[in-house]
Every structure is written in structure tokens, then in C-alpha cells.
Amino acid sequence: MCGLIGTVDGNADAHPGQAVREGLRALAHRGPDASGQKTFTSESVGCELGAVRLRIIDLSPEADQPMSNEDGTVWVAYNGELYNHQELLRSLELAGHTFRSRTDTEVLVHLYEEHAADPKRMLEKLRGMFAFAIFDTKTGRLLLARDRLGIKPLYWTESGGRISFASEIRALARAGLSESDPNPDALLGYLLRGAVPGPASLFTGVNELPPGTFIEWSGGPAREERWWRPEILPDSSRANGFDEALSAVISDAVSRHLISDRPIGVFLSSGVDSGAVATVAARRGSGSLRTFTVTFPDASEDEGAQAAGLAKRIGASHEQVPITGAEVSEHLPEILQAMDQPTSDGVNTWLVCKAAKEAGLVVALSGLGGDELFGGYSSFDLVPKVARLRRLMAVVPRPMRLAAAKMAARRLPGGRLPRVLASEPGYAGAYAAVRGLFAPVELGETIPMNGAEPTDQDPRDAVTLLEATRYMPNQLLRDTDQMSMSHSLEVRVPLLDDEVVSLALSIPAAVRTEGGKSMLSRAAGLGQTPEKRPFSLPFDRWIAGPLRETVREGLLSESLPFADTVPAALRQRLWQTLGRTHWSRPWAVTVLRLWPEANGLRW
């Protein structure tokens, strides 16, 4: 796992080397084991590539980056893991390529040589999580690419004939390669959703490369192309056999995700997703598996006992990570600094990653992705219901609905009723109402959700695609990446393995999302499906206790940033309804307003 930064410029006399060195320092937490930088110049192009490395596969310096092919004409800076790199390596060796390391990084430069004329064909051969930059010195061509689901981040900006890119927006800003002014649209998106929605970023002019997308630059404007997008194509020819097929592909995926030259463990809760990963890992791994569970000593209940019971059954060496509100308060400055962009979630991930790193791990497996693929969220029930309700409300004139939404929001800011009343038609509008933090009218905005939706689509398939393209990349995967990498810990997500996703999206929704994710439970050999308690941090208790003054400042201070972006009346209502309003609303506003100062931004 690594971090990358670089620039390519049509002006060969440009000298961004010092800027890239500064960016590498900002990315050091992503790769503390090695740092490298390479400069390329020709008559018409100048390029600078930099990378920091967390050594996981092939710990030797020969595997450090930037890395080239045999004759030094193709170079790569790369962040991620390829889970089919051994098969690719063998096929490339048969094609005549010579390797000097065992790392998956080297596969990329040789695979590019084979498919330089067709980047899409190259990318379709990759199985894994990745973001990379390849520079071809013979043609002056830059290729930026990101994995199918957006597990690994990549940001870029284009100005004055120069493209700059990095694993984090803060690295670009600290290197002086981008602006660091706040993006008003991204701020609004954060307040509506609890995370900045891609492809925007919180910095004006800096874009997130969307999942499943690549960019080519050969001088002139960059060309962006989507090379993959999730599609649900139910396989009606196979009525039976899905359980066996899913069991085989999950077993294979977990086995591949266990390959590491550094210590590895599993994040374990009491539910199906992480339980499935841990159960398969215990069968497929060698030696005792280490598992970690978050517990809450100052809450009435948590998942500790159930997770410990599962760990005992599979023979894992289990550790509990107690988290208290006082600890969250103590570490809040570090937690805010870990966020490349603000998020209303991720605190538990930061703390469990901290514990895993302190226990000596460098790699951890997570069960993320099971809820999205197999219908584990309440949104699978709520979104179709809200969509039907919204169709019934179509007879009510829009101004009347918005007025009613404003009245409801005065009683309970961020409540579901104002979000439903102000929602737009269709599954996308219903999804925004179910998943959203605030209704647009609470922020003085009206945002129509345009876009045609298939009328014959199964509602559960519609929600699957919405979860996989919105909540998952914008919040869950981004939070997991930034919180884990702040501790120099790689988190892998085997349930989002490309082969698992491909198979899951071919299973009819009625089978794939049947109650309690029983299909996933059967495929992993969990036996009886565990009774899953909704996982949530006890933030309501913490905000009433050790975090109360922090939230008070975040809501009521007029000197903190975004005093106008978040209307004062809304902030005051959030404070007045503390304890009745869901904790995520006041917490999201607090994080947004404290984040700039924690990251040295004078907004």
C-alpha cells in the first residue's frame, strides 16, 4: 500500500521537483517504509513522479517506487494490491518480459507495454484495488486509472497545460500543485449526505477520479473514459447453484487477500459480513488468525460477546478494542487530521486501526461490502416505500410540499419527514431522502434529482446500485482508506473482490437479498445466520457527556468556518434538540467546522 503524487506538463522547462518532494512529506503516513521520486524531461514534456511505500508484498528495495520496465521507458507510481498478479506475471514472462522483483507493481509496467494502445483492455485484466499513474517516456503519455469500485483514492487537477495528481487532496495543496479554497458545491453535498460526493472534492478545482475510470494525457486537454461500471445482469439460465458458486468465489477471494509478507488480521463484529470473512480466513489461512472487535464500555451494549464467541468457534486469537467517549474526545484532533476530507463517520475505524497497528499488524481484512451486495441495510426496505409514498405525493404542488418540509424541520432538524417531503421522484430521490443528513430546504437550497430510471427494475437492484455508487465509494471506502492509512495500515475488502462482485450482480435480487443475508452466511459456512444488532457508536451518550462542549462549539461558534454555509438558525435548532435529533446531524456539522483548523487551513 502506498501513496503517489506527480505532475505532467506541456512545458518541459517546468521544475516541480520541490513541490513533489513536499507532497511526499504530506503522504508519508501512507508509506513510511520507502520514498522515491523520478524526473523526466523531453523537448515538449516534463513529468515528475513520486511515491511512498508501505512494504507488504516483496519487502526488498527492488520493489520500491517509482518503478520502470526493463529499459526505463515506462514508469509507474501505484497504490493498491493486485490479487491476480501471480497469474499475470506468469503470462507476461511467457510473452518475454523480465521481472526483477516479486511485487505486483512491476506487473503494471509490463502489462502496459502489452496493451499501450488499449488501456481499457489492460485495466479489465486487473483484479484488485488500485490507483496508479503510468508515464510513457517514449510518447510523453500519462495514464491515470482507478479500480472498479473506488477502493483506492486518486485526485487530479488540470491548469495551464499541467495535470497534477495525488492520493490525497491535502498533498496537492501542501505541494502547491492545487488551490485549497473551499468548493461551495462540495460543502453543500457534504451537508446533504455526510460525505463529500465525488467527483467533486472539498478543494476548488481538484477532482476525484471516479471509480472505474481512466484519464489519458498526451499534451492538450486530458481525456477521461469510464472503463467499468456496475451492472446488474441476472443470470436466468441458472436457477440453482448460486450458493456453491458464491462459496467458491468467496473462498478464492479471501485466500488471495491473505497473501502478505507482513502480519495480517481481521476486523470482526457480531454480524454476517465480517463473520463470513473471518470464518473463511480461518479455514484458508495458515497459523492462528488474529481478530479485533470494537467494544463500548460506557454504553449499555455492544458486539463484544457475540464476536468473541465467533472468534472462539473458528479458533482465532481475539482482541477487544474498548472505545470510550473520553478517548474519542482525547484523540479528536488526531482523528480530524486523519481525514483527507471531512466525514460524519469513521471514528470507530480510526480507533480500531490504531489498535491493530499497535498490536503489530500491517494488513487487516474487513467485511465491508456485504451489506451493499446482499441487502443488509434498512434502505433496501425503506427506499422502495419512500418512492411509492413520493408517487402518491405527486398530487401535492411542490411549493406546498417544500413549505411543509420547512415546518417539519423546525421541529426536528435533519428528520426523515422533511427529507421525504422535499424529495424528488424515483429511487434516486427516495434514496437521497433515506440516506441524507438534511433536506435541501433546511440549507436554503432546492436540488432536483434528475435522471431517468428503468421502470422495470427490481427495487432491490436499484438500491444495490445506489449503495454501490454513492454511499460506498463516497463514505465507507473513503473513510476506510483515510483512517487506516493514517496509521500506515492496509485494509483489504475481500467481499468487494472483482469476482465476488461480478457473481453477486448476476444473482437475482430475490435470492441475493433474502432475509438476514442468509445467502452470504451459507456461502461462508457460518451455519445459523448470526443475529445482527445494528452497529452504531454510542455517540448520543458521548455527545451528552465528554463531547458536549466540542459539539456546542461546533454548532454555536460564529468564529469557526462555515458560519454562513450552515445557517445559524439550523445550528441553534440542532443544539436545542440535542438528544432528540439523531446524533449524526450535530456531529457532521461539528466535524465540518473543526476540520479546517485541524488541517492548517485558514478558511
C-alpha positions as CSV (number, residue, x, y, z in Angstrom):
1,M,0.0,0.0,0.0
2,C,1.3,3.4,-0.9
3,G,0.7,7.0,-1.7
4,L,1.5,8.7,-5.0
5,I,1.9,12.2,-6.3
6,G,3.1,13.7,-9.6
7,T,2.7,16.2,-12.4
8,V,3.0,16.2,-16.2
9,D,3.4,19.5,-18.0
10,G,3.5,20.5,-21.7
11,N,6.2,22.9,-20.6
12,A,9.4,20.9,-20.4
13,D,11.2,23.7,-18.6
14,A,8.8,23.5,-15.6
15,H,10.6,22.2,-12.5
16,P,8.0,20.9,-10.0
17,G,10.5,18.6,-8.2
18,Q,10.5,20.6,-4.9
19,A,6.7,20.6,-5.0
20,V,6.5,16.8,-5.4
21,R,9.0,16.4,-2.5
22,E,6.7,18.5,-0.3
23,G,3.8,16.4,-1.4
24,L,5.6,13.2,-0.5
25,R,6.2,14.5,3.0
26,A,2.5,15.1,3.3
27,L,1.9,11.5,2.2
28,A,4.5,9.9,4.5
29,H,1.9,8.2,6.7
30,R,0.7,6.2,3.7
31,G,4.1,4.7,3.1
32,P,6.6,5.0,5.9
33,D,9.0,2.3,4.6
34,A,10.3,4.0,1.4
35,S,10.0,7.2,-0.6
36,G,11.1,7.8,-4.2
37,Q,10.9,10.4,-6.9
38,K,11.8,10.5,-10.6
39,T,12.1,13.3,-13.1
40,F,11.6,13.0,-16.9
41,T,12.1,15.7,-19.5
42,S,12.0,15.9,-23.2
43,E,11.6,18.6,-25.8
44,S,7.9,19.0,-25.2
45,V,7.0,17.3,-21.9
46,G,8.2,17.4,-18.3
47,C,7.0,14.8,-15.8
48,E,7.6,14.3,-12.1
49,L,6.5,11.0,-10.3
50,G,6.7,10.4,-6.6
51,A,5.6,7.6,-4.4
52,V,5.8,6.5,-0.7
53,R,5.6,2.8,0.0
54,L,4.2,0.6,2.8
55,R,6.1,-2.7,2.0
56,I,3.7,-5.7,2.0
57,I,4.5,-7.9,-1.0
58,D,8.3,-8.3,-1.6
59,L,9.9,-6.2,1.2
60,S,13.1,-5.6,-0.7
61,P,14.2,-2.2,-2.0
62,E,13.9,-3.6,-5.6
63,A,10.2,-3.4,-5.2
64,D,10.2,0.3,-4.3
65,Q,8.7,3.0,-6.5
66,P,8.6,4.7,-8.9
67,M,9.3,1.5,-10.8
68,S,10.2,1.0,-14.5
69,N,10.2,-1.6,-17.2
70,E,13.5,-3.2,-18.4
71,D,14.7,-0.3,-20.5
72,G,13.4,2.5,-18.3
73,T,10.9,3.8,-20.9
74,V,7.7,3.1,-18.9
75,W,7.4,4.2,-15.2
76,V,4.6,3.7,-12.6
77,A,3.6,5.1,-9.2
78,Y,1.0,2.8,-7.7
79,N,-1.2,2.4,-4.7
80,G,-3.1,-0.9,-4.0
81,E,-2.9,-4.6,-4.4
82,L,-3.5,-6.9,-7.4
83,Y,-4.9,-10.2,-6.3
84,N,-4.2,-11.9,-9.7
85,H,-0.7,-10.6,-10.1
86,Q,0.9,-14.0,-10.0
87,E,-1.1,-15.2,-12.9
88,L,-0.4,-12.0,-14.8
89,L,3.3,-12.3,-14.0
90,R,3.5,-15.8,-15.4
91,S,1.7,-14.8,-18.7
92,L,3.9,-11.8,-19.1
93,E,7.1,-13.9,-18.6
94,L,5.8,-16.2,-21.3
95,A,5.4,-13.2,-23.5
96,G,9.1,-12.3,-23.0
97,H,9.1,-9.8,-20.2
98,T,11.8,-9.9,-17.5
99,F,11.0,-9.2,-13.8
100,R,13.4,-8.2,-11.1
101,S,11.0,-8.3,-8.2
102,R,8.0,-10.2,-6.8
103,T,5.8,-7.2,-6.4
104,D,2.5,-6.6,-8.2
105,T,3.7,-3.1,-9.1
106,E,6.1,-4.4,-11.7
107,V,3.2,-6.3,-13.4
108,L,1.7,-2.9,-14.3
109,V,4.5,-1.5,-16.4
110,H,4.8,-4.8,-18.5
111,L,1.1,-5.1,-18.9
112,Y,1.0,-1.5,-20.2
113,E,3.7,-2.4,-22.7
114,E,1.4,-5.2,-24.0
115,H,-1.7,-3.0,-24.2
116,A,-0.5,0.6,-24.5
117,A,-2.9,1.2,-27.4
118,D,-5.9,0.0,-25.4
119,P,-5.9,1.0,-21.8
120,K,-9.3,-0.4,-21.2
121,R,-8.1,-3.9,-22.2
122,M,-5.2,-3.6,-19.8
123,L,-7.5,-2.5,-16.9
124,E,-10.0,-5.2,-17.5
125,K,-7.3,-7.8,-16.8
126,L,-6.6,-6.4,-13.3
127,R,-8.3,-8.0,-10.2
128,G,-7.8,-5.8,-7.1
129,M,-7.9,-2.4,-5.6
130,F,-5.7,0.2,-7.3
131,A,-4.9,3.7,-8.3
132,F,-1.9,4.4,-10.4
133,A,-0.1,6.8,-12.7
134,I,1.9,5.4,-15.7
135,F,4.2,7.7,-17.7
136,D,5.5,6.6,-21.1
137,T,8.7,8.4,-21.8
138,K,8.7,7.5,-25.5
139,T,5.4,9.0,-26.2
140,G,5.1,11.6,-23.4
141,R,1.8,10.0,-22.4
142,L,0.3,9.9,-18.9
143,L,-2.2,7.3,-17.9
144,L,-4.1,7.6,-14.6
145,A,-6.5,4.9,-13.5
146,R,-8.7,3.8,-10.6
147,D,-10.2,0.4,-9.6
148,R,-13.7,-0.6,-10.4
149,L,-15.4,0.3,-7.1
150,G,-13.2,3.1,-5.9
151,I,-11.4,1.3,-3.1
152,K,-8.3,3.3,-3.6
153,P,-8.4,7.1,-4.0
154,L,-6.9,9.3,-6.7
155,Y,-7.4,13.1,-7.2
156,W,-6.3,15.3,-10.0
157,T,-6.4,18.9,-11.2
158,E,-5.7,20.5,-14.6
159,S,-4.5,24.1,-15.1
160,G,-2.3,25.9,-17.6
161,G,-1.3,22.8,-19.5
162,R,-0.3,20.9,-16.4
163,I,-2.0,17.9,-14.8
164,S,-1.2,17.2,-11.1
165,F,-2.4,14.1,-9.2
166,A,-2.1,12.6,-5.8
167,S,-3.6,10.0,-3.4
168,E,-4.9,12.9,-1.2
169,I,-6.2,16.4,-1.9
170,R,-4.2,17.8,1.0
171,A,-0.9,16.5,-0.5
172,L,-1.7,18.5,-3.7
173,A,-2.5,21.6,-1.7
174,R,0.6,21.4,0.5
175,A,2.8,20.8,-2.5
176,G,1.4,24.0,-4.1
177,L,0.0,22.0,-7.0
178,S,-3.6,23.0,-6.4
179,E,-5.8,25.6,-4.9
180,S,-7.0,25.0,-1.3
181,D,-10.1,27.2,-1.4
182,P,-13.3,25.5,-0.3
183,N,-15.6,24.3,-3.0
184,P,-19.2,25.6,-2.3
185,D,-20.9,22.7,-4.2
186,A,-18.9,20.1,-2.3
187,L,-19.7,21.8,1.0
188,L,-23.4,21.6,0.2
189,G,-23.0,17.9,-0.9
190,Y,-21.4,17.1,2.5
191,L,-24.2,18.7,4.4
192,L,-26.8,16.8,2.4
193,R,-25.0,13.4,2.6
194,G,-22.4,13.4,5.4
195,A,-19.6,13.0,3.0
196,V,-18.3,15.0,0.0
197,P,-19.9,13.4,-3.1
198,G,-17.4,12.6,-5.9
199,P,-16.2,13.5,-8.4
200,A,-16.0,16.8,-6.6
201,S,-13.6,17.4,-3.7
202,L,-13.6,19.9,-1.0
203,F,-10.9,22.0,-2.8
204,T,-12.0,24.1,-5.7
205,G,-10.6,22.7,-9.0
206,V,-9.5,19.4,-7.5
207,N,-11.4,16.4,-8.9
208,E,-11.7,12.8,-7.7
209,L,-11.1,10.4,-10.5
210,P,-14.4,8.4,-10.5
211,P,-14.3,4.6,-9.8
212,G,-13.8,2.5,-12.9
213,T,-12.3,5.5,-14.8
214,F,-9.1,6.3,-16.5
215,I,-7.5,9.5,-17.9
216,E,-5.1,9.8,-20.8
217,W,-2.9,12.9,-21.4
218,S,-0.6,13.3,-24.3
219,G,-0.5,17.1,-24.4
220,G,-3.6,19.2,-24.7
221,P,-6.7,18.6,-22.6
222,A,-7.0,15.3,-20.7
223,R,-9.3,12.6,-21.9
224,E,-11.5,10.8,-19.3
225,E,-13.2,7.5,-20.0
226,R,-15.2,5.1,-17.9
227,W,-13.8,1.6,-18.3
228,W,-16.2,-0.2,-15.9
229,R,-19.5,0.5,-14.2
230,P,-21.6,-1.8,-12.0
231,E,-24.4,-3.5,-13.9
232,I,-26.9,-6.0,-12.6
233,L,-27.4,-8.8,-15.2
234,P,-29.4,-11.6,-13.5
235,D,-28.4,-15.0,-14.9
236,S,-31.8,-16.5,-15.6
237,S,-30.2,-19.6,-17.2
238,R,-29.1,-20.9,-13.8
239,A,-31.9,-21.4,-11.4
240,N,-29.8,-23.3,-8.9
241,G,-26.1,-23.5,-7.9
242,F,-25.6,-19.9,-6.8
243,D,-24.8,-21.0,-3.2
244,E,-22.0,-23.3,-4.4
245,A,-20.6,-20.7,-6.9
246,L,-20.7,-17.9,-4.2
247,S,-19.0,-20.2,-1.7
248,A,-16.2,-21.0,-4.2
249,V,-15.6,-17.4,-5.3
250,I,-15.6,-16.0,-1.7
251,S,-13.1,-18.8,-0.6
252,D,-10.8,-17.9,-3.5
253,A,-11.1,-14.1,-2.8
254,V,-10.3,-14.4,0.9
255,S,-7.3,-16.7,0.1
256,R,-5.9,-14.1,-2.3
257,H,-6.5,-11.3,0.2
258,L,-4.5,-13.3,2.8
259,I,-1.3,-13.1,0.7
260,S,1.1,-10.8,2.6
261,D,4.7,-10.7,3.7
262,R,3.6,-8.7,6.8
263,P,1.3,-9.6,9.7
264,I,-2.4,-9.8,8.9
265,G,-5.6,-9.9,10.9
266,V,-9.4,-9.4,10.6
267,F,-11.8,-6.8,11.9
268,L,-14.7,-8.8,13.4
269,S,-18.1,-7.7,14.6
270,S,-21.1,-9.9,15.5
271,G,-22.6,-9.8,12.1
272,V,-22.6,-11.8,8.9
273,D,-20.1,-9.8,6.7
274,S,-17.0,-9.8,8.9
275,G,-18.1,-13.2,10.3
276,A,-18.0,-14.6,6.8
277,V,-14.6,-13.2,6.1
278,A,-13.2,-14.4,9.4
279,T,-14.7,-17.8,9.1
280,V,-13.3,-18.4,5.6
281,A,-9.9,-16.8,6.6
282,A,-9.6,-19.2,9.5
283,R,-10.1,-22.1,7.1
284,R,-7.9,-20.9,4.3
285,G,-5.1,-19.2,6.2
286,S,-2.1,-20.7,7.9
287,G,-1.5,-20.3,11.6
288,S,-3.7,-18.7,14.1
289,L,-5.9,-15.9,12.8
290,R,-6.0,-12.6,14.8
291,T,-9.3,-10.8,15.1
292,F,-10.2,-7.4,16.5
293,T,-13.6,-6.1,17.8
294,V,-14.6,-2.7,18.9
295,T,-16.4,-2.5,22.3
296,F,-18.0,0.3,24.2
297,P,-17.5,0.2,28.0
298,D,-19.6,3.3,28.6
299,A,-22.6,2.0,26.6
300,S,-25.3,-0.4,27.6
301,E,-24.4,-3.0,25.0
302,D,-22.0,-3.7,22.2
303,E,-20.9,-6.6,19.9
304,G,-18.1,-7.8,22.1
305,A,-19.6,-11.0,23.5
306,Q,-21.0,-12.3,20.2
307,A,-17.8,-11.5,18.3
308,A,-15.7,-13.2,20.9
309,G,-17.9,-16.3,20.7
310,L,-17.5,-16.5,17.0
311,A,-13.7,-16.0,17.3
312,K,-13.6,-18.9,19.7
313,R,-15.5,-21.2,17.4
314,I,-13.2,-20.6,14.5
315,G,-10.0,-20.8,16.6
316,A,-9.0,-17.1,16.2
317,S,-6.8,-15.2,18.6
318,H,-9.2,-12.5,19.6
319,E,-8.6,-9.0,20.9
320,Q,-11.2,-6.4,22.0
321,V,-10.7,-2.7,21.4
322,P,-12.6,-0.7,24.1
323,I,-13.6,2.8,23.0
324,T,-15.0,5.4,25.3
325,G,-16.3,8.9,24.8
326,A,-13.4,10.3,26.8
327,E,-11.0,8.5,24.4
328,V,-12.7,9.9,21.4
329,S,-12.6,13.4,22.9
330,E,-8.9,13.0,23.7
331,H,-8.0,11.8,20.2
332,L,-10.3,14.1,18.3
333,P,-7.5,16.4,16.9
334,E,-5.7,13.3,15.5
335,I,-9.0,11.9,14.1
336,L,-9.7,15.2,12.3
337,Q,-6.1,15.3,11.0
338,A,-6.6,11.8,9.6
339,M,-9.5,12.9,7.4
340,D,-8.3,13.9,3.9
341,Q,-11.8,15.2,3.6
342,P,-14.3,15.7,6.4
343,T,-16.7,12.8,7.1
344,S,-19.6,12.3,9.6
345,D,-18.4,8.7,10.2
346,G,-15.1,6.8,10.5
347,V,-14.3,7.4,14.2
348,N,-14.6,3.7,15.1
349,T,-12.4,2.8,12.0
350,W,-9.7,5.2,13.2
351,L,-9.6,3.7,16.7
352,V,-9.7,0.0,15.7
353,C,-7.0,0.7,13.1
354,K,-4.9,2.4,15.8
355,A,-5.2,-0.7,18.0
356,A,-4.4,-3.1,15.2
357,K,-1.3,-1.2,14.3
358,E,-0.2,-1.0,17.9
359,A,-0.7,-4.8,18.0
360,G,1.9,-5.2,15.2
361,L,-0.4,-5.6,12.2
362,V,0.3,-4.1,8.8
363,V,-2.7,-5.6,7.0
364,A,-6.3,-6.2,8.1
365,L,-9.3,-7.7,6.4
366,S,-12.7,-6.1,6.6
367,G,-16.2,-7.3,5.9
368,L,-17.2,-4.1,4.1
369,G,-19.4,-4.6,1.0
370,G,-21.6,-7.4,2.3
371,D,-24.5,-5.0,3.2
372,E,-24.4,-3.3,-0.2
373,L,-24.3,-6.5,-2.3
374,F,-26.6,-8.8,-0.2
375,G,-29.3,-6.3,1.1
376,G,-28.2,-5.8,4.6
377,Y,-29.2,-2.2,5.0
378,S,-32.6,-0.9,6.0
379,S,-32.5,1.2,2.9
380,F,-33.5,-1.9,0.9
381,D,-36.9,-1.8,2.5
382,L,-37.2,2.0,3.1
383,V,-36.2,3.3,-0.4
384,P,-39.0,1.5,-2.3
385,K,-41.5,2.6,0.4
386,V,-40.4,6.2,0.2
387,A,-40.5,6.0,-3.6
388,R,-44.1,4.7,-3.5
389,L,-45.1,7.4,-1.0
390,R,-43.5,10.1,-3.2
391,R,-45.6,9.0,-6.1
392,L,-48.7,9.4,-4.0
393,M,-47.5,12.9,-3.0
394,A,-47.2,13.9,-6.6
395,V,-50.7,15.4,-6.4
396,V,-49.5,17.9,-3.9
397,P,-48.0,21.0,-5.5
398,R,-44.2,21.3,-5.0
399,P,-44.3,24.7,-3.2
400,M,-46.8,23.2,-0.6
401,R,-44.5,20.2,0.0
402,L,-41.5,22.4,0.5
403,A,-43.3,24.6,2.9
404,A,-44.4,21.6,4.9
405,A,-40.9,20.3,4.9
406,K,-39.6,23.6,6.3
407,M,-42.2,23.4,9.1
408,A,-41.3,19.8,9.9
409,A,-37.6,20.7,10.0
410,R,-38.2,23.4,12.6
411,R,-39.5,20.8,15.0
412,L,-36.8,18.2,14.2
413,P,-33.8,19.4,12.1
414,G,-32.5,16.6,9.8
415,G,-35.6,14.5,10.4
416,R,-36.8,12.0,7.9
417,L,-40.2,13.7,7.4
418,P,-38.7,17.0,5.9
419,R,-36.4,14.9,3.8
420,V,-39.2,12.8,2.4
421,L,-41.5,15.9,1.8
422,A,-38.7,17.7,-0.1
423,S,-37.6,14.6,-2.0
424,E,-37.7,14.3,-5.8
425,P,-39.4,11.4,-7.5
426,G,-37.8,8.0,-8.3
427,Y,-35.5,5.7,-6.5
428,A,-32.7,8.2,-6.6
429,G,-34.8,10.9,-4.9
430,A,-36.1,8.3,-2.3
431,Y,-32.5,7.2,-1.7
432,A,-31.4,10.8,-1.0
433,A,-34.3,11.1,1.4
434,V,-33.4,7.9,3.3
435,R,-29.6,8.4,3.4
436,G,-29.5,12.1,3.6
437,L,-28.5,14.2,6.6
438,F,-30.6,17.3,5.9
439,A,-33.3,18.3,3.4
440,P,-32.0,20.9,0.9
441,V,-34.7,23.3,2.1
442,E,-33.1,23.3,5.6
443,L,-29.9,24.8,3.9
444,G,-31.8,27.2,1.8
445,E,-31.4,25.1,-1.3
446,T,-33.6,23.2,-3.8
447,I,-31.8,20.5,-5.7
448,P,-33.8,18.5,-8.3
449,M,-32.6,14.9,-8.7
450,N,-32.8,14.4,-12.4
451,G,-32.1,11.3,-14.5
452,A,-34.4,8.6,-15.9
453,E,-34.7,5.4,-14.1
454,P,-35.7,2.0,-15.5
455,T,-39.3,1.4,-14.8
456,D,-39.0,-2.4,-14.9
457,Q,-36.0,-2.5,-12.5
458,D,-36.3,-4.6,-9.3
459,P,-36.4,-2.1,-6.4
460,R,-33.7,-4.1,-4.6
461,D,-31.5,-3.9,-7.6
462,A,-32.0,-0.2,-7.8
463,V,-30.9,0.2,-4.1
464,T,-27.9,-2.1,-4.7
465,L,-26.6,0.2,-7.4
466,L,-27.3,3.3,-5.4
467,E,-25.4,1.9,-2.4
468,A,-22.5,0.8,-4.6
469,T,-22.1,4.0,-6.4
470,R,-22.9,6.6,-3.7
471,Y,-22.6,5.6,0.0
472,M,-20.0,3.0,-0.5
473,P,-17.3,5.0,-2.5
474,N,-18.1,8.4,-1.1
475,Q,-18.1,7.4,2.6
476,L,-17.4,3.8,3.5
477,L,-14.4,3.2,1.2
478,R,-13.0,6.7,1.6
479,D,-13.3,6.5,5.4
480,T,-11.7,3.1,5.5
481,D,-8.8,4.3,3.3
482,Q,-8.0,7.6,5.1
483,M,-8.5,6.3,8.6
484,S,-6.4,3.1,8.1
485,M,-3.6,4.8,6.2
486,S,-3.3,7.5,8.9
487,H,-1.9,4.5,10.9
488,S,0.1,3.0,8.0
489,L,-2.3,0.1,8.0
490,E,-3.6,-1.5,4.8
491,V,-7.3,-2.6,5.0
492,R,-8.5,-5.2,2.4
493,V,-12.1,-5.9,1.5
494,P,-12.5,-9.4,0.1
495,L,-16.3,-9.2,-0.3
496,L,-15.6,-6.5,-2.9
497,D,-13.2,-8.6,-4.8
498,D,-14.0,-8.2,-8.5
499,E,-15.0,-11.8,-9.0
500,V,-17.3,-11.7,-5.9
501,V,-19.0,-8.6,-7.2
502,S,-19.4,-9.9,-10.7
503,L,-21.1,-13.1,-9.4
504,A,-23.2,-11.3,-6.9
505,L,-24.6,-8.9,-9.5
506,S,-25.6,-11.9,-11.7
507,I,-27.8,-13.4,-8.9
508,P,-31.5,-12.4,-9.0
509,A,-32.4,-9.9,-6.3
510,A,-34.9,-12.2,-4.7
511,V,-32.2,-14.7,-4.0
512,R,-29.3,-12.4,-3.4
513,T,-31.0,-10.1,-0.8
514,E,-33.1,-12.7,1.0
515,G,-33.5,-12.0,4.7
516,G,-30.6,-11.6,7.0
517,K,-28.0,-12.0,4.3
518,S,-28.6,-15.8,4.6
519,M,-27.1,-16.5,1.2
520,L,-23.7,-14.9,2.3
521,S,-23.9,-16.8,5.6
522,R,-24.4,-20.1,3.8
523,A,-21.7,-19.4,1.3
524,A,-19.2,-18.7,4.1
525,G,-20.2,-21.8,6.1
526,L,-21.3,-19.7,9.1
527,G,-24.1,-22.1,10.0
528,Q,-27.0,-20.4,11.6
529,T,-27.2,-16.7,10.5
530,P,-26.0,-14.6,13.4
531,E,-28.5,-12.2,14.9
532,K,-27.1,-8.9,13.9
533,R,-27.5,-5.9,16.1
534,P,-27.4,-2.6,14.3
535,F,-23.9,-1.4,14.6
536,S,-23.6,2.2,15.8
537,L,-21.3,4.1,18.0
538,P,-23.0,5.4,21.2
539,F,-22.5,9.0,20.0
540,D,-25.7,10.1,21.7
541,R,-24.2,9.2,25.1
542,W,-20.9,10.7,24.2
543,I,-22.4,14.0,22.9
544,A,-24.3,14.2,26.2
545,G,-21.1,13.6,28.0
546,P,-17.4,14.2,27.1
547,L,-18.1,15.5,23.6
548,R,-20.8,18.0,24.7
549,E,-18.6,21.1,24.8
550,T,-16.9,20.2,21.5
551,V,-20.3,19.9,19.8
552,R,-21.5,23.1,21.4
553,E,-18.6,24.9,19.9
554,G,-19.1,23.3,16.5
555,L,-22.7,24.3,16.4
556,L,-22.8,27.7,18.1
557,S,-19.5,29.4,17.4
558,E,-19.6,32.2,14.9
559,S,-15.8,32.4,14.6
560,L,-15.4,28.9,13.1
561,P,-15.6,28.4,9.3
562,F,-18.9,28.0,7.5
563,A,-20.9,30.1,9.9
564,D,-22.9,31.2,6.8
565,T,-22.9,27.9,4.9
566,V,-24.7,26.2,7.8
567,P,-27.4,28.7,8.7
568,A,-27.3,30.0,12.3
569,A,-31.0,29.1,12.8
570,L,-30.3,25.5,11.8
571,R,-27.2,25.2,14.1
572,Q,-29.2,26.7,17.0
573,R,-32.1,24.2,16.4
574,L,-29.6,21.3,16.4
575,W,-28.3,22.4,19.7
576,Q,-31.8,22.9,21.2
577,T,-32.9,19.5,20.0
578,L,-29.8,17.6,21.1
579,G,-30.8,14.2,22.3
580,R,-33.9,14.2,20.1
581,T,-32.2,14.9,16.8
582,H,-30.1,11.9,15.6
583,W,-26.5,12.4,16.7
584,S,-25.1,12.3,13.2
585,R,-26.6,15.7,12.3
586,P,-24.9,17.8,15.0
587,W,-21.8,15.7,14.7
588,A,-21.5,16.2,11.0
589,V,-21.7,19.9,11.4
590,T,-19.2,19.9,14.2
591,V,-16.7,17.9,12.1
592,L,-17.1,20.2,9.1
593,R,-16.4,23.3,11.1
594,L,-13.4,21.9,13.1
595,W,-11.7,20.1,10.2
596,P,-10.1,23.2,8.5
597,E,-8.2,24.3,11.6
598,A,-7.1,20.8,12.4
599,N,-5.6,20.6,9.0
600,G,-3.9,24.0,9.0
601,L,-6.4,25.7,6.6
602,R,-7.3,29.3,7.2
603,W,-10.9,29.4,6.0
